Amino acid sequence: MRFSRCNNIEIRGVVYKNSQKNHVSISECNNATVSGLHMIAPPKSPNTDGIDISSSTNIHIYNCTMETGDDCIAINGGTSYVTISEVVCGPGHGISIGSLGANGKYEEVEAINVSNCTFNGSTNGVRIKTWQVNIYLTSSVADTKATAASAVQVSDVTYIGLRGTSISKNATVSFRCSDTVPCTNIILDDVNIRSFDPNTSTTAVCINAHGTARSTASPIVDCLLK
């Protein structure tokens, strides 16, 4: 189901099952409200995003269940002022911003707010990904990496009140940012993500990432550059 160049739309109470690709696409739209949707696709089905958003503004998504094989929600370039709340996501790849910056393209995404969402069995929670920089906000919070001079800059990202467990065998919190365009103003506040295995401790890795971490019970994130 595709909505293109639409204003003041409402999508409510629809069940989607086994769509061949993404279930709902919102492109070049302004002021859309999406609620009460239920998406169902096999856990390993490729490109079965729940909702794809691009070049749109003032999008409100709430009270949805997305059991897909890919991103529950994917937010692409040119998108701003999106609120996502009370979404149950999993399996699949979580809620994603990007990918951004393909072939050196300049793209912006701003004012995205995700709150009161539940991720169960997803490979990621909330992530930001670009062709040069990837920030994965997973059940293991975040991973960012880049080396290209044309890397998209990631800045002003805040994670507050994250709770959960991670089965990740890598660092629970991992910011791997570009040495040419570092990540800036990354804030972690009241984060407590513990390992699913009680015998494994959680860890944090930060490369070229600047910001602050406060009240983070697990893992201890003391590697952010001031």
Secondary structure, 3 states (H helix, E strand, C coil): CEEECCEEEEEECCEEECCCCCCEEEECCEEEEEECCEEECCCCCCCCCCEEEECCEEEEEEEEEEECCCCCEEECCCEEEEEEEEEEECCCCCEEEEEECHHHCCCCEEEEEEECCEECCCCCCEEEEECCCEEEECCCCECCCCCCCCCCCCEEEEEECCEEEECCCCCCEEEECCCCCCEEEEEEECCEEEECCCCCCCCEEEECEEEEEECCCECCCCCCEC
